[in-house]
Amino acid sequence: MRGILVLAVLCCGCDVAWPNTTKDCEFLMTCEHFRGLWNEVETPSDCVPNENPAAAVDDTCGVFVSSSGSDENAATKAAPLKTLGAALALAEKNEKRRVYACAEAFEEAVEVTGSVTIYGGLDCASGWGWAGEQRKTVLTAEAGEIPLVVRGGGAETTVRVEDFHVQARAIEPDDLALAGASAIAAVAEEVNVELARCVVEAGDAAAGAEGAVYETSAMGGDDGEPGVEACSGERTFGGASVKNDCGTPEEESDDSLSGAGGIGQADKGGPGDKGSPGAMLNGGMGAEGIKVCSEGTAGENGAEGGAGAGARGLGELSASGYVGAAGGDGAKGSIAQGGGGGGGAKGGASADKCPNEALAGGASGGSGGAGGCGGAGGRGGGAGGASIALVSLNAAVSFKDVTLKTGRGGAGGKGGAGQEGGAGGAGGPGGTKPEGATALNDACAGGPGGKGGAGGQGGGGRGGHALGIAYKGTAPAVQGATVELGEAGPGGVGANAEGEGAAGVKAEVQAL
C-alpha cells in the first residue's frame, strides 16, 4: 500500500480515500481495517523499525524514550525522555504522533487518549535499530494496576502498538490489601487498536476475601426483676416483665419479653407468666394447698438463620477493571423467647407467718430474663479476581503475531460465619420470707431467657475468570493471536450446595 496515489474519494461512508472509484464497495475492506492501512501509508518506511532492522530510526520520525532518559530531555535519540507517559503526551501533540521505545522495562501505568503509533523493541545501545522479534519493550505496573489503557474518540481514533510485552503483575497470595483484585494487562475502550508482535500477559489474580468475622455477639437480654418480700402488703406483685427490643424500639416483631413473676397472696401464690415470643408455657406454678411454687423455666433458643446463596453472576466489566460477584449474606437468626416468671408463694397471718393480717400477702415470684437477639447473617465471601489479558469495551481490535496470556483466576472467598446470638438474661430471684416467718416459703425465681439464634453462614464468592479477551459490545476476533489460558478460580465455600460460589470461566473470548 505504500506509495499509492490516494484520491480524495469517500467510499461506503468511510472518511478514507480509495484510488479506484469504480470498485464496488462490497469488495473493499472494512472501514476499521482500511483506516489502519491509510495510517500505514502515511508512515515512511524508514520510520518503521521492523522494515529496516539494520538501520537506525531518524530523529525526525517521532518521540524517543528510554528508561535511562529524563522527562526534561528533548525527546531525541541522544536525549530521550524517561517515561512512556511523558512520551505519549508529547507525541499526541506532535503531528507525526509516533513513539519509539527502547527494548527495556518501563514500570508505569500508561493511558493513551489519541491516535498514536508506539514502536517498541529498539536496540538503543546500537543506534535505535530494531532489536528483532525476541526482544520486546516491557511495560508493567504495580500489582493490581492496569499497565496499558487505551481510550479515545471511537472510530476516529486508532492506536497501534508494536513489539511490546505488556504485563500485569501477579498478585501475591499474602497481600490482603489486594484481596479479590484482578490482574488485567490492557484495556481498550471505544477505540481502534492494532497490536503487532506483542505479548499481552496477565499474572495470577487474587483470591476473594472471606466473609468478615463478627467481633461481638448480638445484643443480650436483661436479667429479670426480683420478687417482693412476703408480709409487705395484702398481696405482693411479682417481678415485672423485662423487654429486649434488640436496638429497634419502633419495631415490635423482634422484641423478646420475659414472663412476670406470680403474685403472692395470703391463701395462695399466683403462677408466673410465660415469656414471648413462642408458644412454650414456661411460667412457674404458684403455691396452692400443700403445693409449693416452682421456678420459671428457660425460654426457647432462637432459630439459626438461613445460609446465604453462593455467587452465580459473571461480574461487571468497566474501564476501571473487573468486579466479580460476591456471595450473598446469610439470614439473621431469630430472637429467643423470654424466660418464664417464677411462681408466687402463699402468705397468711399467725405467729410464725405474717404478724399483720392486712399485710399477709406471700412473697411474689421473680420475672424471667429477656431472650437474646438473633445474630446478623454471615457476610458473603468476596469474588476472586480475574486474570484477563485484554479488556475490549466497544473497541475494534486486530492482531498480528500476538500472544494473549493469562494466569490463574483467584478463588472465591469463603462465606463468613453468622454472628453469635445474644445470651439470655438471668431470671430474677423470688421474693423471700421475713425473718421469723418460719411457716412461710420463699417465692420462686424466674427462668433465664433463651439464646438468640446465630446468623446463617454467608455464601461463597464466585471464582475469578481466566480470559484471553473480556468484552462488551462486538466480540473481537482472535485471528492473528495465540491465546494461552491459566485455570479459572474455584468458587468459595458456603454452608451447602446452594451456598457454594460458582467457579470462574476459562475462555479465549467472553462477554461480561
C-alpha positions in Angstrom: 0.0 0.0 0.0 3.0 2.3 0.4 3.4 4.9 -2.4 -0.2 4.5 -3.7 -1.7 7.7 -5.1 -4.7 8.1 -3.0 -7.6 10.1 -4.4 -9.9 12.2 -2.2 -12.9 10.0 -2.7 -15.2 8.6 0.0 -16.4 5.0 -0.1 -19.1 3.3 1.9 -19.4 6.3 4.2 -15.8 5.9 5.4 -13.8 9.0 5.9 -10.9 7.5 3.9 -9.9 7.6 0.2 -9.7 4.9 -2.3 -7.9 5.2 -5.7 -10.5 3.2 -7.8 -13.8 5.0 -7.6 -15.4 2.3 -9.8 -14.8 -0.6 -7.5 -17.9 -1.9 -5.8 -17.9 -1.1 -2.1 -18.8 -4.7 -1.1 -15.4 -5.9 -2.3 -13.5 -3.4 -0.1 -12.1 -3.9 3.3 -13.9 -2.8 6.4 -13.6 0.8 7.3 -11.7 0.0 10.5 -9.1 -2.2 8.6 -8.8 0.3 5.9 -8.1 3.2 8.3 -5.2 1.1 9.6 -3.8 0.8 6.0 -4.4 4.5 5.5 -2.4 5.3 8.6 0.3 3.0 7.4 0.6 4.7 4.1 1.4 7.9 5.9 4.4 6.4 7.7 7.6 6.4 5.8 9.3 3.1 5.6 12.5 4.4 7.3 10.3 5.3 10.3 9.0 1.7 10.7 11.8 -0.2 12.7 11.0 -3.7 11.7 11.0 -2.8 7.9 14.6 -1.6 8.2 16.1 -3.7 11.0 19.7 -2.8 10.2 19.1 0.9 10.1 18.7 3.4 12.9 15.4 5.3 13.1 15.9 9.0 12.4 15.2 11.7 15.0 12.7 13.3 12.7 10.4 10.2 12.9 8.9 10.9 16.3 9.5 11.0 20.1 12.1 8.8 21.7 12.0 7.3 25.2 14.5 5.2 27.3 14.3 4.2 31.0 17.7 5.8 31.4 16.5 9.2 30.0 14.9 12.2 31.6 11.5 13.7 31.1 13.2 17.1 30.9 15.1 16.0 27.7 14.4 16.9 24.1 12.9 13.5 23.3 15.6 12.7 20.7 17.8 9.6 20.5 20.6 11.4 22.1 18.4 12.9 24.8 15.4 10.6 25.2 12.5 11.0 27.7 12.4 8.7 30.6 8.7 7.6 30.9 6.2 6.4 28.3 3.6 8.6 29.8 5.6 11.7 29.0 6.5 10.4 25.6 2.8 9.8 24.7 1.7 13.2 26.0 4.3 14.8 23.7 3.6 12.5 20.7 -0.2 13.2 20.9 0.7 16.9 20.4 3.1 16.1 17.6 1.9 15.8 14.0 3.9 12.6 13.5 2.3 11.0 16.6 4.9 8.3 16.9 6.8 7.0 20.0 10.0 4.9 19.8 10.9 2.9 23.0 14.0 1.0 23.9 13.8 -2.7 24.5 13.9 -2.1 28.2 11.5 -2.3 31.2 9.1 0.6 32.0 7.2 0.4 35.2 4.2 2.7 35.0 0.5 2.6 34.3 0.0 4.3 30.8 -3.1 5.8 29.4 -3.4 6.6 25.7 -6.1 9.1 24.7 -5.4 9.9 21.0 -4.3 8.3 17.7 -0.6 7.3 18.1 1.8 4.6 17.0 4.1 3.1 19.6 7.1 1.2 18.4 9.0 -0.9 21.0 11.8 -3.4 20.8 14.5 -0.9 19.8 18.2 -1.5 20.5 19.1 1.8 21.9 22.7 0.8 22.5 23.2 0.3 18.8 21.7 3.4 17.2 18.0 2.7 17.9 17.6 0.0 15.3 15.0 -2.8 15.6 16.2 -5.5 18.1 14.3 -8.3 16.5 11.1 -10.2 17.4 12.6 -11.8 20.5 13.4 -8.5 22.3 10.4 -6.5 23.5 9.8 -3.3 25.4 8.3 -4.4 28.7 5.5 -2.4 30.2 4.4 -3.3 33.7 2.9 -1.6 36.7 2.3 -2.2 40.4 0.3 -5.3 41.3 -3.5 -4.6 40.9 -2.9 -1.8 38.4 -3.6 -2.0 34.6 -0.4 -1.2 32.7 -2.0 -0.1 29.4 -5.3 1.7 29.0 -6.3 3.0 25.5 -9.4 5.1 25.2 -10.3 7.7 22.6 -12.8 9.1 20.2 -14.3 5.9 18.8 -13.8 5.0 15.2 -11.8 8.3 14.6 -9.0 7.1 16.9 -6.5 4.4 16.1 -3.6 3.3 18.3 -1.0 0.9 17.0 1.5 -0.9 19.3 4.4 -3.0 18.0 6.9 -5.2 19.8 5.7 -4.7 23.4 5.3 -7.1 26.3 2.5 -5.6 28.4 2.4 -7.5 31.7 0.1 -7.2 34.6 1.9 -8.4 37.7 0.7 -11.4 39.6 -0.8 -10.6 43.0 0.9 -12.2 45.9 -1.4 -14.6 47.9 -0.5 -13.0 51.2 -1.3 -9.4 50.0 -4.5 -9.0 52.0 -4.8 -5.4 50.9 -5.5 -6.6 47.3 -7.9 -9.4 48.2 -10.2 -10.0 45.2 -8.1 -7.8 42.9 -7.8 -8.7 39.2 -4.7 -8.8 37.0 -5.6 -7.1 33.7 -2.9 -6.3 31.2 -4.6 -3.9 28.8 -8.0 -2.1 28.3 -9.2 -0.7 25.0 -12.3 1.5 25.3 -14.2 2.8 22.2 -11.1 3.0 20.1 -9.4 1.1 17.2 -6.3 -0.9 18.5 -3.8 -2.7 16.3 -1.3 -4.9 18.0 1.7 -6.4 16.2 4.3 -8.8 17.6 3.1 -8.1 21.1 2.7 -10.3 24.2 -0.2 -9.2 26.4 0.1 -11.1 29.7 -1.9 -11.1 32.9 -0.5 -12.7 36.0 -2.3 -14.6 38.7 -5.3 -12.8 40.3 -6.0 -12.6 44.0 -8.4 -14.8 45.9 -11.5 -13.2 47.2 -11.8 -12.1 50.8 -13.6 -14.4 53.3 -16.7 -13.0 54.8 -15.7 -10.7 57.6 -15.9 -12.1 61.2 -18.2 -10.5 63.7 -16.2 -9.3 66.7 -19.1 -9.4 69.2 -22.3 -11.3 69.8 -25.8 -9.9 69.2 -27.4 -7.9 72.0 -28.2 -10.0 75.0 -31.3 -9.9 77.2 -31.6 -8.1 80.5 -31.9 -10.0 83.8 -35.3 -10.5 85.3 -36.7 -8.4 88.2 -36.8 -9.8 91.7 -40.0 -10.7 93.5 -41.3 -8.8 96.6 -40.8 -10.0 100.2 -43.7 -11.6 102.0 -45.7 -9.7 104.6 -45.2 -6.4 102.8 -48.8 -6.0 101.5 -52.2 -7.5 101.2 -50.8 -9.0 98.0 -47.4 -8.7 96.5 -46.8 -8.3 92.8 -44.2 -10.3 91.0 -41.1 -9.0 89.3 -42.1 -7.0 86.2 -41.6 -8.4 82.7 -38.4 -7.2 81.1 -38.0 -6.5 77.3 -35.2 -6.8 74.9 -36.0 -4.6 71.8 -32.7 -5.5 70.0 -32.0 -1.9 69.5 -35.1 -1.2 67.4 -37.7 0.1 69.8 -40.1 1.1 67.0 -40.2 -2.5 65.7 -42.0 -4.9 67.9 -41.6 -8.0 65.8 -38.0 -8.6 67.1 -38.8 -8.0 70.8 -38.3 -10.6 73.5 -40.4 -10.3 76.7 -39.9 -12.3 79.8 -42.8 -13.6 81.9 -43.8 -11.6 85.0 -43.4 -13.3 88.4 -46.5 -14.7 90.1 -48.3 -12.7 92.8 -48.1 -13.6 96.5 -51.5 -13.7 98.4 -52.4 -14.8 101.8 -54.1 -18.0 100.6 -52.1 -18.9 97.6 -49.4 -17.8 95.1 -50.1 -17.0 91.5 -48.4 -18.7 88.6 -45.6 -16.9 86.6 -46.4 -15.7 83.1 -44.8 -17.3 80.0 -42.2 -15.5 78.0 -42.6 -14.5 74.4 -42.2 -15.0 71.5 -43.0 -18.6 71.4 -45.8 -20.9 72.5 -43.9 -22.8 75.2 -45.6 -22.4 78.6 -42.6 -21.7 80.8 -44.1 -19.9 83.7 -43.6 -21.5 87.1 -46.6 -22.8 89.2 -47.9 -20.8 92.1 -48.2 -22.2 95.6 -51.6 -23.6 96.4 -52.8 -26.0 99.0 -49.9 -28.2 100.0 -48.0 -27.5 96.8 -45.2 -25.0 96.8 -44.3 -22.8 93.9 -42.0 -23.7 91.0 -39.4 -21.7 89.2 -39.9 -20.4 85.7 -38.1 -22.3 83.0 -35.7 -21.1 80.3 -37.1 -19.6 77.2 -36.6 -21.4 73.9 -33.5 -20.5 71.9 -33.8 -18.6 68.7 -33.5 -20.5 65.4 -30.4 -20.2 63.2 -30.7 -18.0 60.2 -30.7 -19.5 56.7 -27.5 -19.7 54.7 -26.6 -17.1 52.0 -26.7 -18.0 48.4 -23.4 -18.7 46.5 -22.4 -16.2 43.8 -23.5 -17.0 40.3 -23.2 -13.8 38.3 -20.4 -13.2 35.8 -19.5 -9.8 37.3 -19.2 -6.3 35.9 -16.6 -5.0 33.4 -15.6 -1.4 33.0 -12.6 0.8 32.1 -11.5 0.6 35.7 -11.3 -3.2 35.5 -13.5 -6.1 36.7 -15.7 -6.5 39.7 -16.8 -10.1 40.4 -19.9 -11.4 42.1 -19.8 -11.8 45.9 -21.7 -14.4 47.8 -25.0 -13.5 49.5 -25.2 -12.7 53.2 -26.8 -15.2 55.5 -30.1 -14.6 57.1 -30.5 -13.2 60.6 -31.1 -15.6 63.4 -34.4 -15.3 65.3 -34.8 -13.8 68.7 -35.1 -16.1 71.7 -38.1 -16.5 74.0 -38.0 -14.7 77.3 -37.8 -16.8 80.5 -40.9 -17.7 82.3 -41.8 -15.9 85.5 -41.4 -17.7 88.8 -44.4 -18.8 90.9 -45.6 -16.8 93.9 -45.8 -18.1 97.4 -48.6 -18.3 100.0 -48.7 -15.9 102.9 -51.0 -15.8 106.0 -51.2 -14.2 109.4 -50.1 -16.0 112.5 -47.3 -16.1 115.0 -45.0 -17.9 112.6 -46.2 -16.2 109.4 -47.1 -12.5 108.9 -47.7 -10.5 112.1 -50.4 -8.3 110.5 -53.4 -9.6 108.6 -53.6 -6.5 106.4 -50.1 -7.3 105.2 -50.4 -11.0 104.9 -49.5 -11.5 101.2 -47.0 -14.2 100.4 -43.7 -13.5 98.6 -44.0 -12.9 94.8 -42.1 -14.6 92.1 -39.2 -13.1 90.1 -39.7 -12.4 86.5 -37.8 -14.3 83.7 -34.8 -12.9 81.9 -35.3 -11.4 78.4 -34.2 -13.5 75.4 -31.2 -12.7 73.4 -31.4 -11.1 69.9 -30.7 -13.1 66.8 -27.3 -12.8 65.3 -26.7 -11.0 62.0 -26.3 -13.1 58.9 -22.8 -14.1 57.9 -21.2 -11.9 55.3 -20.8 -13.3 51.8 -17.4 -14.3 50.5 -15.7 -11.9 48.1 -15.3 -12.7 44.4 -11.9 -14.0 43.2 -10.1 -11.6 41.0 -9.9 -12.3 37.2 -6.8 -12.8 35.1 -7.6 -11.1 31.8 -5.1 -10.3 29.1 -7.2 -7.7 27.2 -10.5 -5.9 28.0 -12.4 -4.6 25.0 -15.1 -2.1 25.6 -16.9 -1.3 22.4 -13.5 -1.3 20.7 -12.2 -2.7 17.4 -9.1 -4.8 18.0 -6.8 -6.5 15.5 -3.8 -8.7 16.0 -0.7 -9.7 14.1 1.6 -12.3 15.7 0.3 -11.5 19.2 0.2 -13.7 22.3 -2.6 -13.2 24.8 -1.7 -15.0 28.0 -3.4 -15.3 31.4 -2.5 -16.6 34.8 -5.0 -18.2 37.3 -8.2 -16.7 38.4 -8.5 -16.1 42.1 -10.5 -18.5 44.3 -13.8 -17.2 45.6 -13.9 -16.2 49.2 -15.5 -18.4 51.8 -18.7 -17.3 53.3 -18.3 -15.9 56.8 -19.9 -17.4 59.9 -23.0 -15.8 61.2 -22.9 -13.6 64.3 -23.5 -15.4 67.5 -26.9 -14.9 69.0 -27.2 -12.8 72.2 -27.3 -14.5 75.5 -30.5 -14.6 77.5 -30.8 -12.7 80.8 -30.8 -14.5 84.1 -34.1 -14.9 85.8 -34.9 -12.6 88.7 -34.9 -14.1 92.2 -38.1 -14.8 94.0 -39.2 -12.7 97.0 -38.1 -14.0 100.4 -39.9 -14.5 103.7 -39.1 -12.2 106.6 -37.0 -13.3 109.5 -39.1 -15.3 112.0 -41.8 -16.3 109.5 -40.8 -19.9 109.7 -44.1 -21.3 108.4 -43.7 -19.4 105.1 -41.8 -20.2 102.0 -39.7 -18.0 99.7 -41.2 -17.4 96.3 -39.7 -18.9 93.1 -37.2 -17.4 90.7 -37.9 -16.6 87.0 -36.3 -18.7 84.3 -33.4 -17.4 82.1 -34.1 -16.1 78.6 -33.1 -18.2 75.7 -30.1 -17.6 73.5 -30.7 -15.8 70.2 -30.2 -17.8 67.0 -26.9 -17.4 65.2 -27.0 -15.8 61.8 -26.7 -18.1 58.8 -23.4 -18.6 57.1 -22.7 -16.3 54.1 -22.5 -17.7 50.6 -19.2 -18.3 48.8 -17.9 -15.7 46.3 -17.6 -16.6 42.6 -14.2 -17.8 41.4 -12.2 -15.5 39.2 -12.1 -15.9 35.4 -9.2 -16.7 33.2 -9.9 -14.9 29.9 -7.9 -14.0 26.9 -10.3 -11.2 26.0 -13.2 -10.0 28.1 -15.5 -7.7 26.2 -18.6 -5.5 25.9 -20.1 -4.7 22.5 -19.0 -6.7 19.5 -17.0 -9.9 20.2 -13.4 -9.4 18.9 -11.9 -12.0 16.6 -8.8 -13.7 17.8 -7.3 -14.1 14.3 -3.7 -13.3 14.4 -3.4 -14.1 18.1 -2.4 -17.1 20.1 -4.3 -17.4 23.4 -2.7 -19.2 26.4 -5.0 -19.6 29.4 -4.4 -20.4 33.0 -7.1 -22.0 35.2 -10.2 -20.3 36.4 -10.6 -19.9 40.2 -12.8 -22.3 42.2 -15.9 -20.9 43.9 -15.9 -20.0 47.6 -17.2 -22.4 50.3 -20.7 -21.9 51.6 -22.9 -23.8 54.1 -24.4 -26.1 51.5 -24.5 -26.8 47.8 -26.6 -23.7 47.1 -24.2 -21.7 49.2 -21.1 -22.7 47.1 -19.9 -20.0 44.8 -19.7 -20.9 41.1 -16.2 -21.5 39.6 -14.9 -18.8 37.3 -15.0 -19.1 33.5 -12.0 -20.1 31.4 -12.3 -18.9 27.8 -10.4 -17.3 25.0 -13.2 -14.7 24.5 -16.0 -14.0 27.0 -18.7 -11.3 27.2 -19.1 -9.8 30.6 
